[in-house]
Amino acid sequence: GLGYDILSFFNDEREKYIEVKSSTISINSSFNISRNELGFLRENSENAFICRVLVSKDVGSYIPSYEMLSSSDVLNSEITPTSFIVKTKSNN
């Protein structure tokens, strides 16, 4: 619920927040991000990042690769809502 997975630090000791998103298909594939994670990126645009991790099986062993995306990389991308919460009258 924090909006990030890893708390790290820049060389000047400022906090760096990293959210990890993994894939077995492609590091360039689309990925899901929660409303909370998106809000955190917006509120912490100078020090929040998404780390895309690709894990592919090659010759019987897993070889990971990764790409670090800045908040602006993500926020300047096409972001499409894909889930909605429905509250019926009986839920209230």
DAUR-V371304 format. One record per helix or strand of 2 or more residues. SS is the DSSP state (H for helix, E for strand). FROM is the first residue (numbers start at 1). LEN is the number of residues. Records with the same first field share a line. If there is no record, write none. Layout:
BEGIN
SS: FROM-LEN / FROM-LEN
END
This chain:
BEGIN
E: 6-4 / 15-9 / 48-11 / 61-10
H: 35-9 / 71-5 / 89-3
END
